Amino acid sequence: MADAAREIMAAAEKAGCEIVLPVDAVVAGEFKEGAAARTVALDAVPAGAMILDVGPRSVAGLNRRLAGCKTLVWNGPLGAFEISPFDAGTNAVAREAARLTAAGSLLSVAGGGDTVAALARAGAGDGFTYVSTAGGAFLEWLEGKDLPGVAVLRT
């Protein structure tokens, strides 16, 4: 999907938007609770390893960015949040977003079933301004698209 990624990057640049990507990742050879994991730079992921979470440098960078934001729209966890230790990145950023929301400096909106579950696991869901279980429909609504269920309610 390299061509699609290049198209997205070109569209973002044209719109004056920055795409923020992780700089490090937590990797493991297996996807299971308590699996031996290590943090590596994204350009140093070993063959056969799975990227299962963002790394601590990526988390720190995201949290720094959140401090300068007024609005956050969150859709999807940052890693395999269902099991430890791969929930650390999602938990840390979710808790920081909830903290900033409580402080009144961030409007935080989250959507999607996995997102809701991840925020709940992090203990941060109640700290967000608005949380929706709708995923794709939530994003389409934010884009301004007509949703069949909403259209029916309007008539």
FENSUL-V720538 format. One record per backbone hydrogen bond with DSSP energy under -0.5 kcal/mol. NH is the residue of the N-H (numbers start at 1). CO is the residue of the C=O. Records with the same first field share a line. If there is no record, write none. Layout:
# FENSUL-V720538
NH = CO, CO
This chain:
# FENSUL-V720538
5 = 1
6 = 2
7 = 3
8 = 4
9 = 5
10 = 6
11 = 7
12 = 8
13 = 9
14 = 10
15 = 11
16 = 13
17 = 12
20 = 18
21 = 19
25 = 40
26 = 53
27 = 25, 38
28 = 50
29 = 36
32 = 30
34 = 84
35 = 32
38 = 27
40 = 25
42 = 23
44 = 41
45 = 42
49 = 46
50 = 28
52 = 26, 50
53 = 26
55 = 24
59 = 55
60 = 56
61 = 57
62 = 58
63 = 59
64 = 60
65 = 61
66 = 62
67 = 63
68 = 64, 65
69 = 66
72 = 107
74 = 72, 109
80 = 52
81 = 79
83 = 80
86 = 83
88 = 85
91 = 87
92 = 88
93 = 89
94 = 90
95 = 91
96 = 92
97 = 93
98 = 94
99 = 95
100 = 96
101 = 97
102 = 98
103 = 99
104 = 101
105 = 100
106 = 100
107 = 70
108 = 106
109 = 72, 107
110 = 130
111 = 74
112 = 132, 134
113 = 133
116 = 112
117 = 113
118 = 114
119 = 115
120 = 116
121 = 117
122 = 118
123 = 119, 120
124 = 119
125 = 119
127 = 124
128 = 125
129 = 108
130 = 108
132 = 110
139 = 135
140 = 136
141 = 137
142 = 138
143 = 139
144 = 140, 141
145 = 140
151 = 147
152 = 148
153 = 149
154 = 150
155 = 151, 152
